[in-house]
C-alpha cells in the first residue's frame, strides 16, 4: 500500500513541473540569449562531460584490476 501511495505522489508531484508558465521576455522580445537561443543562454557542457568520461574510465579500470587480482588469488 505504501508503494502505491508513493507512486501516486511522485506522479502527481511531477505534473506540477509541466504546469509552470513560460518566463517573460524582455522589452525587446528577446529571452537573453538571442531571439532563437535557449532560455538562460548556451552553457557549455563539454568540460563536465570530459571529466565524467575520464572518471568512469578510471573507475572501470580500477574495478577490472580488482577483479583480476581477486581471481588470481583464488
Secondary structure, 3 states (H helix, E strand, C coil): CHHHHHHHHHHHHHHHHHCCCCCCCCCCCCCCCCCCCCCCCCCCCHHHHHHHHHHHHHHHHHHHHHHHHHHHHC
